[in-house]
Amino acid sequence: MIRDQRRVRWSLVWAMLFSLVAVPVARAATQEEIEEARRKGIEHLKSQQNEDGSWEFPGHPVGITALCTIALVENGVPISDPVVQKGYQYILNNTQDLTQTYDLALAIVLLSKLDARANRRMIRILAGRLLAGQLSSGGWSYSCPKEAAALSGPRQRRRKLKPGGGDNSNTQFAVLGLWTAARSGVAIDGAMGLVVRRFVSSQNEDGGWPYRHPTEQKKEPSRDSM
C-alpha cells in the first residue's frame, strides 16, 4: 500500500517536471502582430455600436459607450470618425440624469478627452455628483446622489459623508473621474485625502487589497484586480 502511494506521488512529480520542460517559452509578439490585433479590436468595437451611438452593457449604457469611445480614440481613431462622433453625441445626450459611479467617471474622462473646454460645465456637474457620493470610508459604491456637492471652498470641506464601505472597483473609477475633473477646476484634495486614508488603513498583510472595504466583522482576501 505504502509502495503504491509512493509510486503515485513520484508519477505525479515526474509528470509535473515533464510538463514544465515541455512547455515552450512564450515568444514576444512582433510589432506587426500587435498592430494587427489593434486593428481587429477597432473593427470589432465599431461593428458592435448601436444605431443610436451606444454600446451595450446591462445597466451601464453610458459607461460602456464612454469606455468604447475612449478605447477607439486612444488607439488612433480620429475624433472626426463617424463612430466616435456618434458615441460622443450619445454621451452628451444622456448625462443629465447620471448617478451611477462607473458612468459618471467614464463620462467625465470622455468629455475631457474630446473637448474639455466645451464640456467644462458638464464635467463639473458630474464631478460634483461623484463628490456627493463619497462614503465615510473614503470609498464609493455603485450610485451617487443627483444633487451635486460643492466643488470647492468651505462647503465642500463640510460635506456630510454617508456611512458605508463601498468597494474598491467603484472607488478606483471615481478617483480616475475626479482626477480628470481636477483639470476643469474641481477641488479634489479633501476627497483624495480620504481615499489615501482608506487604502493605507485597509491594505492586507500580503500587500494587496480586497474588493470590499474590510470591517471588524469581515475581511476579504486580496484580489489581483484590486
N, C-alpha and C positions, 0 to 999 in steps of 0.2 A: 504493500500500500504506500509506504513512505517512498519506495523507489519510484513508483508510478507518479507520485506527486512531484518528485524532483525532476523526472523526465518531462513532465508537463511544463514545469517552471522553466527549465532550460530551453525547451522548444519555443516558449514564448519569448525568452531573451534573444535567442538566435533569430527569430522572426522579426523582432524589433530592430536588431542590428542590421539585418539584411535590408529591411525597408528603408533604413536611413542611408545605407550605401547606395541603394538602387535609385533613390530619388535624385533626379538630375538637378544641377544647380540652375536656379532661375536666371534666364537671360534678360538683361535690361532691354526695354523697348527702344527701338530706334526713333529718331525724330519723325520720320515718315509715318511710322505706326501710330505715334502719339497724335499727329495731325489728322490721320485717317479716323482715329477714334473720336476726336473732337468733331470732325465733320459729320460723322454718323450721329453723334449726340445732338448736334444742332438740328440736323434733319429730323430726328425723332421728335424733339421738342416742338419744332414748327408743325409737324404733322398732327400733334395732339391738341393744338389750340382750337377752342370752340369758335363758332361764328361771332359771338359777342366779344371776343378777345380774351376770354378767360381760359384757364386750365382747370381740371377737376381734381379736387381732393375733398373728401367729406368734411363739411363743417368749416372749411377754411378756403373758400374760393379766392378771396383777395390775397391771402398769404401765399398760396401756391402760385397764383398768377404773378405776383411780385417776384417770387423766387425764380420762376422760369424765365421771366423777362430779364432779371439781373444776370442769370446764367448766360443768356444769349449775348447780352451786351459785353459781359466780361470776356467772352470768347470771340470777340471781334465782329459780331454782327452790328452793323451801323444803326444808330438811333433812328435814322430815317427809314429803316426797313419796315415794310408794312406790318409784319408780325409784331415787332417791337412796339410800333405805334398803336396797334390795336390793344396790346397788353397794357400799355401806358394809359390809354384812354379808359380802359376798364377800371383801372385803379382810381383814376381821377373821378370817375362816375360813382364809385362805391366806397368812398372813405368817410362820408359824413356820419354814418352811424356805427363805425367800427368800435368794438370794445374788446375783441379777442387779442390777447397779448401777442401771439405769433403774428397775427395780421397787422396789428399796429406797428410792430417793429419792422417787419419786412416792407410795409408800405412806406415808412419813413426812409429806409435805405434806398428804395427805388426812386422815390420823389427827389431825394437829394442827389442821387446819381445822375438822373436825367436832366434836371433843371432846378437846382437848389434855390436860386434866386426867385424864380417864378412861383415855386411851391413853398416858399418860406412860411407863409401864414398857415397852410395846412400841416406842414411839418411840425410847427409849434403846437398846434391844436392836438395832434396825435401824441406828441411827446408829453403834453400836459395830462393826457389820459393815462399814459404809462406811469407818470409820476404819482398820479392819484391811486394807481393800482398796487403800488409797492406795499408790502406787508411789514409787520413789526419785526419779522425775522430778517428783513433786508432783501427778501426774495419776491417772486411773483408767482401767481397761479395762472389759470387759463384766461381769466377775464379781468377787465378793469372798468371802473366807473366811466360813464359817458361824460359826466361833469369833470372837466379838466382841473388839475391842481395849478396853483400859481407857478409860473415859470422861473421866478427869481424873487429875491428880497425876503423880508421877514415872514411874509405869508407862506412862502414855500417852506421855510425853516420850521414853521409852527404847524405844518400839516399833520393831521392825525392819521396814524397808520393803523389799519385794521389788523387784528391778531391773525396769525396763520404762518405756516412754514413755507407753503408754496413748494415748488420743485426747481431743480437746477437747470432743467431744459428751458422752461419758460423764462427763468431768470437770465440765462445766457442770452436769449433773444432780446429781452428787454434791455439789457446792458448794451448790446450792439445797437439797438434803435436809439437809445439815449445818447450814446457816444457819437452817433451820426448827427443827431439833432443838436448837439452842442455847437456844431459848426453854424447853425442857424440861430445862435444866441440863447439857447436854453441852458440855464444853470443846472449842472448835474453833480456838483461836488458833494452836496449833502446826501443825495441818493447813492452815489458811488461809495461814500464812506460807510454807509450801512451794508452795502454789498461786500466790501472788504471785510468788515467785521463778521459777516455771515460766513464767508469762506474760510477765514482764518480760524474761526471757532469750531467749524464743523468738519475739518479735514480728518479722515480716518488715519489710523496708525500706519497703514501701508502706503500712505501718501496720496491716496485717491479720494474721490468724493462719491457719495451715493446719489441716487436720483432724487429722493425726497430729503428734506431737511430733517435731521435727527431730533428726537425728543428724548426725555428721560425714560419714557416707557419703551421706545422702539428706535433701534438704529439699524440701518441697512448696510450691506457690503458695498464696496466701491464698484463703480461701473466704468469700463474703459471709455464710454462715450461722454462721461461726465468729467 
